Amino acid sequence: MYTLRRKGRTSPEPLTLSRGSVRAKFQAEPGIDPTAPSPQAPALVSGSSPATLAKRRGPLKAPTLVLSRDPQNIYDPTFFTAFANNVPAASPTPTPDVLPSARTFVRNVFTGLLVGMPDGVGNPIPVEFWGFRDPNDPDPLKQATFPSKAIRVVEGEIFHCTLNSSGNTHTIHWHGMEPTPMNDGVGNLTFEVATSYTYQLRASTAGTYFYHCHKNTVLHFEMGMYGLLLVDPPNPSGLGAPLQPPYPSGGPGFVRRGNEIVPYDVEAVWVTDDVDPAWHTRAQILGPNAGFGSGPALDPYPSAGLNVFTPKYFLISGVPQPWCGNPPNDPSHPGVAVTVRVGQTLLVRLLCAAYSLNRFTIQGIDAEIIAMDGRALGQAPYAQYSQPEVIFSGVIFDLTAGRRLDLLIKPTANDIGTHKMGVEFRNYINLQTMGIAETFIQVIQEE
């Protein structure tokens, strides 16, 4: 322990250092400011600063941070590197506290999926992606996709998903969900899956979520190891109604809006992403540990090539610009544009899977935000803090990595035509536009 002393007395409030999931309390000996970087001291100290303590107790002598020479000290660089890379690899069987599940899924790790990116003159350039294969899909062409196949469940039910790792350890983190730590899929807090593990979750709240690998997260997410997790509410007409959740992809279905469950006719799921091919090339050569740690078993050059992110391709739901603006049945390059009739309701689910700031506009038609990050706006008991909000035509709205929005659009006869949804991918430091992606909402006459 390191003690912060004033006039020979030990401070009763130890300062706190934090790095990721690693937390350590320390106390300092008089000498220098512990917030100042040194060869021995950490560069960041959070908690009660000397200035704060001085206000409460009067003048303080400048404290000195004296670090232990114990090689197991967490601030020893060698020890810290070893600690950070020593995440348990396990395959617990059976799942702790296992309960009967309403639905079961399987996801097998895959690599080597080549997705064509445009070269500027219409020819595809192959870029490798990784992901989670659904071996139970009857169509082999739909088992391994980018993004990975969506998981769709029903609000309130328990579901299981078995992850089968291959080639390395991996996890599945259920972003926005609230499982137990064993089932949260954050490896450095629990374990990385060595061979196989069955995650157990309760889908407590209807909304738009996603799942992704949380091992070497920044790289594995960029490589495409993610997919949508959609939680559908029940049909408000009851179990006797013909349409029951989980609802079909593309609609129709029901969604929560405030304290109501409302119908929609058409569903568009749009995932924005930016791709730096240099990262993919490095991962293809060095494997899942590229940029992580050091030593012969890991990447010997942990920062080279991965300390700068320079995306070259900009995508919506796995389809790069300009092809993402095509209709899904385009014979050459299927896109993600959507068609809706006058009088119908369109549900748009947006996920930002990009590392840049995404700036959206929808031209010529209004939309209503009904949910953010998997939570319906205006839903009790938190209705006093939020309400659904209308985004008028052309109004800018932003999303950053991992954020989600659910939008409802109800076109009228005045909206017949083609409406562009544009995304600017902006550098998160200087906000300069690095690229764009566009798709379209086609409004046609009612039948």
N, C-alpha and C positions, 0 to 999 in steps of 0.2 A: 504494500500500500504506500501511497505518496501523500504526505500530510501538508496541508496549507496552514502555516503558523503565523500568528500575529501576536506580538508581545509575549512570545513563549507559549501561547495557547493554540490548540489545534482547532481548526474551523469545524463546526458541527455539520457543515454542508459540503460533502465531497462533490467535486465537479464530475461531469459525465462526458465520456468520449463515446462516439457512435460511428460505426462504419457498417452499413448494411445490417445484417442480423447480428453482428458482433458488437457487444456493448461491454464497456469496462469502466468502473469507477476508479478515480485516482485522487490522490491528495498530493500537494506539492510542498517542497521545502523552500524557504525564502531565498530569493536570488534574482531570477528574471521572470518576465511575463510568460506564463505557460501557453499563451495563445500564439507566441512567436515561434515560427518554424525553426528547427535546429536539426543537426544530424541525428539526434536521438529522439526528439519529441515529435509527436504528431502535429500536422499543420493546422488542424481545426479542433477547437475545443468548444463544446456546447454546454450550456448550463450557466451557473452563476459566474460572471466575469469578475476580475479584480475590481473594475470600476463599480459594478453593482454592489459587490461586497463592501467597498469603501463607503458608498452612500449609506449603507445600513449600519456600519460599525466604526466609521471614521477612517483615517489614513491607514493604508496598508503598505507594508514593505513589499518591494517587488519580489514575487516568489520565484523560486527556481524549481524546474521540473527535473528530478533526478530519477532516471530510469534504471530499473534493475538490470544487472548483468546476467540474470538468469536466462539461459537460452530459450526457456519456455515463455518468456514475456511476450505478450501478444504484439508489442510494438517493435520487436526484433524483426527486421524485414524477412530474414530467412524463415523464422518461425511463422510469420504471418502468411507468407506464400504457401508454406506447407499446410497450414491450417485451412486456408481458403480453398486449396485444391483437394483436401481430404474429406470430401463429401461422402457419406456412407452410400455404398451401392448395395441395394437389398431388393428382395422380392418377397415381401411378407405374404404368407399363406396360412390360413385364410385371412381375408380382410378383417381387421379388428371390428368387433361389434356388428358383424354382418347381419343385415335384415333382408327379408324378401323384397325383390325389386319388381316394379311394374314394367320396366323396360331394360334391356341389356344391349350393350354395344361393344364392338371390338375395334381397336385401332392398332394397326401394325406400322411401325416406323419404316419408311422407305426413303431411298435416295435415288438420284439419277434420272428424275423426271425432267425432260428437256421441253422448255416452253419457248416458242418462237417470238423474238422481239424484232420490231421493224428496224431496217437499216437506212430508212429514209427514201428508198426507191421501191418499197413494197416487198422486199425479200426478207424472210424471217432469219434471224440470227439465234441459234439455240443457246439458252441459258439454263443451267441446271438448278432445279429446286428439290427440296426435301419436303416430307410431309407425313401424314397419317393415312394409311390405306384402310378402307373399309372392305374386308374380305367377304362380307356377307352381301354385298351388292351384286345382284344377278348379272349386271352388265359389267364385264371386265374393264371396259373403257372408262367407267365411272368410279372404279375402286380407288385409283390413285390420281388425285386432281390437285390443282392449285387454284384457290385455296383448298384445303382439305374439306371433305364432305361435311355438311352441316349435321349436327346432332339436334334432334327435335323431340322435346318431351312435354309433359303436361304439368301445369302448376299444381304443387302439393304432393306429387308422387316421388317415390324413391327410384333412382335409376342407378345402374351399374355400368361401368365402362372398363374393359380390360385392355391395358396397354401392353403390347408385346414389343420390347426393345430389340434392336439388332444393330450390330456393328459398334455400339457404344451404349452408355447409359443415357436415359432420357426421362422426361416426366411429362405429365399433362397437368397444367394449371388451369383452373376453371375461373376465368377472369370475371369478377363481379359477383360470383357465388360465395356462399358462406359455409363451406364444409368444415369438418374437423381437420386439425393439422395433418393427420396421416393421409387425408384425402385431398389436400389442397394442392399438391404437386409442386411445391416450392422446395427443391431438392436440398438447398443448403440449410433449411430449417428442419427437414426430416430425412429424406433419402431420395436418391435417384434410382430409377427402376433398372435393375441389372438384366433381368430376363422378362418377367411378367408380373403385373400387379393389377388387381381389380379395384378401381376407385368406386366409392359409394357416396352419393350425394342426394339431397332432397331439393327438388326444384321449388323453393318456397315462394318465389315471386315471379309472375309472368313478365317477360321482357326479352330484350336482345342482349345476349352475352357472347363470349367467344372462349375457345380453349386454345392453349398453345404450350409448346415445350418451354420449361423454365430451367433448363440446363444450358449454361453459356447463352443466356437468353437473348442478348442483343444480336448475336450471330444467327442462332437457330430461328428466331422470329423473322429475320431478314431472309433466311433461306426458304421460308414458306411454311414453317411448321405451326400452322394455326388453322382454325376453322370456326364457323359460327356455331353457337349454342343458342337455340331458340326455345323459349318456354312459353307455351300457349295457355291462355286461360280456358276455363270450361265454356261450353256453349250455354248462354244464359237461359235457353229454353229447356235445359235439362237433358238427362241421358236418353230420353225418347226422341230427341231431335235427330234428323238424318245426318247432319254434319257434326262429327265429334272430333275432338283433338286427339293426337296431334294433327294439325290441318295440313293439307297438301301444299307443297312448295309452289309458290306462284299464286296461291289463293284458290278459292275463297277461304275465309276464316273469321276469327274474332280476335280482338285486341283490347287491352285495357286503356280506357281514356278517363282519367280522374277516378271517380267511384263507379263508373259504368263499364260494361263490357259491350263494345260496339262492333258491328260487322264491317268487313271490307271484302271487296270483290277481286281485286288484283293486288299481288304482292311483288315488290321489287326489292331485292337484297343487293345493295351496292357497297363493295369494300374497296376503299382507295388504298393504293400502295405505291411506293417508289422503290426502284431497284438500282443498286450500284453493282454492275457486273464484275467489278474488281473484287468485291467481297465474295461473290459466288465462285469466282475462279480460285481465290485463295482457299476457300472452304473445300472446294473440289480437290485441291492438291493436298491440303494438310488435314482434312477431316474435321470432325465435330469439335475438337479442342483448339482449332485455329484461334489465335488471339487470346488464349486463356492460359495463364500461368507460364511456367518456364520449365526447362529441363528436357531431356531426351524423349520422355514419354508424352510431352505436351508440345506446344508450339515454342520453338527456340527463339522466335522473334515476336513476342506477344502483341506488340503494338503496330508493327510494320504493316501498312496497308489497311488496318482496321481502325486507325485513329482519326481518319478523315472519311466522311461519308459524302460521296458525290454521285447522286443518282442520275442515271441516263435515261431510264424508261419509267413511264408513269401509267398506272393501270387502274382499271375499275373491275373488280371481281375477276382478277386474273387475266383480263384482256387489255393489252397495251393500247395507248393512244397511237394512231387514230381509229383503230379497229373497234374500240369499245363503244363507239357511237353507232355501230351497225346494229340492225335487228338480230335477234337470236337465230333466225333462219337464214342469214346471209350465207350463200353457198361458198364464198371464198374465205371470209373471216367473220365468223359469228360474233356478234357483239352482245350488249346487255341493255339496249334500248327497250322500252316497255310501251305497250299500247293499252289504253283505257278508254271506255266509252263514256259519253255524256250521261250523267246520272249514276255512274258507278263511283265507288270509293277506292282509291289507291293507297295502299300502305307501303311507304318507303322505309326500309331499315338501312341506316348508314353506319358503317364501321370504318374508322380511320386506322388503318394498319401501316401507315406511312411514318417515317421518322421526321419528315418535314411538317411544318404547320400547313394544314389544308384549309384553304379559303374557298367556300362554296357560294354559288349563286344559282337560283332557279329563275329562268326568264319567262315572263308572260303568264304566270299562273301562281296563285298563292298556295302556301302550305301551312299546316298547323303542327307545331311540335307538341307531341303528346307524351313523350317519355325521353329521359336522358339516362344513359348508362344503366339501363335495365330497370329503371324505376319510373312508374307513371307519375306525371305531374298532376298535382291536385288531388291525390288519393289520400284518404284518411289513413292514419291519424296525423299526417303531415301536410294537410291541404293548406294550412295557413302560411306555409313557406313557399309554395309554388302553385302555378296554374298553367294549363296549356297556353301556348303563345303562338300567334299567327306570324309567319314570316311572309311579308308581302313580296310580290314579284321584284326581282332584282336586288333585294336586300342581302347584304353579305352576312354570312355566319361562318365561324371557324371551328375546326376540330383539331385536336392533337392526338398523338399516338394512344390508342386504346379507348378513345372516346366513342360513344354511340348516341345516335338520335333516332327516334321513331317519328315519322311524319305522316299525316293524313292529308290527302289531296282529293277534293271533290269537284271535278270539272263540270262546268255548265256549257250551254250552247255557245256562249261568248268565248270559250277557251278552245274551240275546235282549231286544230293545227298542231304544229310541232314546237315543243318547248325544250330549250337546252338546259341541262344541269351541268354547269362548268365547275371545275376544281383547279385552283392554282396551288401548286406545290412550292411553298416558300421556305427559304433558308431560315432555320430557327434562330440564327444569330442576327443576321442583317436584314431579314425579311424580304430579300430579293427573290423574285420568281425564278425557279429553276426549270419548271415545266408545267404543262397543263394536261388535263384529261377531260373529255366531254362525253356525255351520253344524252339521251333524249326521251322525253315523254310525249308520245303521240296520242292526241285526243281526237277521237272519231265520233261520228253520229251514233246516237243510241239506236238499237235495233227496232 
